[in-house]
Amino acid sequence: MFMPCDWQPSASIVHLQQRAKLMSQLRTFFSERGVWEVDTPVLGAASVSDPHIEALSVAEHYLQTSPEYFMKRLLAAGSGAIYYLGKAFRRDEAGARHNPEFTMLEWYRPKFDDHRLIDELVELIRYLKVAAAITKISYGELFERHTGLNPHTASAAQFRQLAAEKLDVNWPDDSISLWLDLLFSHLVEPQLNDAIYLVYDYPACQKALAKTSVNAEGVEVAHRFEMFWQGIEVANGYWELTDAAEQRKRFNADNQTRCELSKPIIAPDEKFLAALDAGLPECAGVALGVDRLLMCLLEQRTISSVLPFSYMQL
């Protein structure tokens, strides 16, 4: 018996026209500022070691979860300010806010620090004629406001107790980073729907590829920032780490965590590390999810509503 096939696009034609307009606006924004577009490979021999990100593999290579490593090799080669607007891929990410294949905008600014790049991100949001209020706030202040705990000084036991009280979660885990992720996503993020929030100075245990320093209160913080809009994480940026030896240590630490979680070990990207050794210029970079940005612009709650064809319609 013949069964009808759902061949229609996920998003409406009106939303797809808005998507095309947004892509054009993004390119114009950077063209006007002398930031040039680069077209990096989506297939690479290496991948990220982040324990919370899994890459799709193809013929002993990886579909890239971000153009970051290739872009930093270009920066080390003397490219100057650059941006990428194209596809990225992550395994096991499918849902209301996730699609395994998604569109990413990523850009790097030599001589910028994290706060200067936050300012440019604000310029981009205003360029898109977004009328929403914008709040710039430190992670510590925001976390303590909604949980009552200082994320930089509280213990794993205190985080565990709060998770048990508020979320009915009882895990025998001493990872402060894990508790911060859980508590922030469940107790803080849902409150970030009255404005665009630019959150900076993350706990040092969540430094990823960002520089760290000791702040005025004597606490080590990561020069990392994220943008939240309508309760959704839209962008993630760093004042970039340029020390190859420190980067290798972080790769090794990631793989230690992967081993503890019974996840596959990811070999460090030696070409990326060689680029750092050769000299990555002082710079800041940020990755922005274009699909999520469009969701917020159009006030949509599902990523499929802004994609030509979602994962479920391939």
TAWO-V68464 format. One record per backbone hydrogen bond with DSSP energy under -1.0 kcal/mol. CO is the residue of the C=O (numbers start at 1). NH is the residue of the N-H. E is the energy in kcal/mol with one decimal. If there is no record, write none. Layout:
BEGIN
CO_NH_E + CO_NH_E
END
This chain:
BEGIN
5_7_-1.3 + 12_16_-2.1 + 13_17_-2.1 + 14_18_-1.8 + 15_19_-1.9 + 16_20_-2.1 + 17_21_-2.0 + 18_22_-2.3 + 19_23_-2.3 + 20_24_-1.9 + 21_25_-2.4 + 22_26_-2.5 + 23_27_-1.9 + 24_28_-2.2 + 25_29_-2.5 + 26_30_-1.7 + 27_31_-2.2 + 28_32_-2.5 + 30_35_-2.5 + 31_34_-1.3 + 36_83_-2.0 + 42_64_-2.8 + 44_62_-3.3 + 50_53_-1.8 + 54_91_-2.9 + 56_63_-3.0 + 58_61_-1.8 + 61_58_-2.9 + 62_44_-2.8 + 64_89_-2.3 + 67_71_-2.6 + 68_72_-2.5 + 69_73_-1.6 + 70_74_-1.7 + 71_75_-2.3 + 72_76_-2.4 + 73_77_-1.2 + 74_79_-1.9 + 75_78_-1.5 + 81_36_-1.6 + 82_108_-2.4 + 83_38_-2.8 + 84_106_-2.4 + 86_104_-3.4 + 88_102_-2.5 + 96_303_-3.0 + 98_95_-2.4 + 100_90_-2.2 + 102_88_-2.3 + 103_290_-1.8 + 104_86_-2.1 + 105_288_-3.7 + 106_84_-2.7 + 107_286_-2.1 + 108_82_-1.3 + 109_112_-1.7 + 109_284_-1.5 + 113_117_-1.9 + 114_118_-2.1 + 115_119_-1.9 + 116_120_-1.5 + 117_121_-2.3 + 118_122_-2.2 + 119_123_-1.9 + 120_124_-2.2 + 121_125_-2.2 + 122_126_-2.4 + 123_127_-2.2 + 124_128_-1.5 + 125_130_-1.6 + 126_129_-1.8 + 133_196_-3.1 + 135_198_-3.0 + 137_200_-1.7 + 138_142_-2.3 + 139_143_-3.1 + 140_144_-2.3 + 141_145_-1.9 + 142_146_-1.4 + 143_147_-1.6 + 144_148_-1.9 + 150_154_-2.5 + 155_159_-2.1 + 156_160_-2.7 + 157_161_-2.2 + 158_162_-2.1 + 159_163_-2.4 + 160_164_-2.0 + 161_165_-2.2 + 162_166_-3.0 + 163_167_-2.0 + 163_169_-1.6 + 171_173_-1.9 + 175_179_-1.9 + 176_180_-2.7 + 177_181_-2.4 + 178_182_-2.4 + 179_183_-2.8 + 180_184_-2.7 + 181_185_-2.3 + 182_186_-1.7 + 183_187_-2.9 + 184_188_-1.3 + 184_189_-3.0 + 188_191_-2.1 + 189_192_-2.0 + 191_193_-1.1 + 192_231_-2.3 + 196_135_-3.3 + 197_228_-2.7 + 198_137_-2.4 + 199_226_-2.2 + 200_139_-3.1 + 202_222_-3.3 + 203_206_-2.2 + 204_207_-1.4 + 207_210_-2.5 + 209_241_-2.4 + 211_223_-3.1 + 213_221_-3.2 + 215_218_-2.1 + 219_215_-3.0 + 221_213_-2.1 + 222_202_-1.3 + 222_224_-2.3 + 223_239_-2.5 + 225_237_-3.3 + 226_199_-2.9 + 227_234_-3.3 + 227_235_-1.3 + 228_197_-2.9 + 229_232_-1.6 + 232_229_-2.5 + 234_289_-2.9 + 235_227_-2.1 + 236_287_-2.5 + 237_225_-2.6 + 238_285_-2.4 + 239_211_-2.7 + 243_247_-2.2 + 244_248_-2.4 + 245_249_-1.8 + 246_250_-1.9 + 247_251_-2.3 + 248_252_-2.5 + 249_253_-2.3 + 250_254_-2.5 + 251_255_-2.3 + 252_256_-1.9 + 253_257_-2.1 + 254_258_-2.5 + 255_259_-2.3 + 256_260_-2.0 + 257_261_-1.7 + 258_263_-3.3 + 259_262_-1.3 + 268_270_-1.2 + 269_273_-2.2 + 270_274_-2.4 + 271_275_-1.8 + 272_276_-1.9 + 273_277_-2.3 + 274_278_-2.2 + 275_279_-1.3 + 282_111_-3.1 + 283_240_-1.7 + 284_109_-2.9 + 285_238_-2.7 + 286_107_-2.1 + 287_236_-2.3 + 288_105_-2.8 + 289_293_-2.4 + 290_294_-2.4 + 291_295_-2.2 + 292_296_-2.2 + 293_297_-2.5 + 294_298_-2.4 + 295_300_-3.1 + 303_306_-1.8 + 307_11_-1.3 + 308_10_-2.3 + 310_313_-2.0
END
